[in-house]
Amino acid sequence: MKATISLEGLLALIHGLSLSASNKRWLGEKLIEEARKETQSAPISASRFYGVWKDEDFPGVSADEMVKEIKESRKFKKESITW
């Protein structure tokens, strides 16, 4: 059986269970732990960003001008890098 429940409904259900403070804390910690696992196990691939910028986002700017602007905006702590 499949069921759909809103987060507010889920919270209302949890409040209706009359959990103790320590049980609420345990439940919260388990949810946070699970969320951390999900975000850590999903590596971000550079290909995910392919096509993020469109030509219309930068009207009148050539690729060479973009490269120049990116290079000029970089800040290095120890020594400057020349291209």
N, C-alpha and C positions, 0 to 999 in steps of 0.2 A: 504494500500500500504506500502510495506516495502522498506526502502532505506538504503544503506550503504554509509557512508561518513567518510573520514579520518579526523584525528584531524587537519591536515594542511588545509584541505578543509573547515572544520568548522571555523577555524581561519580566513581564507580568506573571508568566508561569513560574519563573524562579522566585519572584516575591511571594507567590501563593504557596510555595513549598515550606515556608517558615524555616529556612535554614539558619543555623547558628552563624555567628560572625566568622568563626574559624572555617566552617564549611564554605561560606561565601568566598573567603580568601583563597581556600584551596581550589575552588572552581575557577576563580579569576586567574590564579597562577597557572592552572592547567591550560586555560584558553590562550593565555599569553605565550606559554611554552610552545603550544601547537602552532600559533601564528608565527613565531620566530623560526620554527623548523620549516614552515612553508616558504618563508621569504629567503632563508638561507639555502634551501635546496634548489631554488630556481635561479640558475646563473643567467646573467644578462648577456646576450650575444650582441656583438657590434652590428650584425646584420639587421637587428631589430630597428636600428635607426636609419636604415637605408630609405631614402626618399622622404625624410622628415622635412627637409627644406625644399620649397618649390621656387621656381623662378619668379613667380608673382609676389613672393615674400620679400624679394630684394630687387625691385624694379630698377633698371638702369645700372646695376652693379655687375661688372664682369667677374668671371672666375678669378682672374689675376688680381683684381681689386680686393676680392674677398680674402684671398690668400695673404695679400699684403696686410690687410686689416687684422687678420688673425695673428700673424707673426708679430705685428707691432703691439698687440694687446697682451702678449705673453710677458710674464714677469718671472725672472729667475733670481734666486737668492745668492748663489755663490758667484758664478761667472756668466757672462753673456755668451750666448751661442750664436755663431754667425752662420748664415746660409749660403 
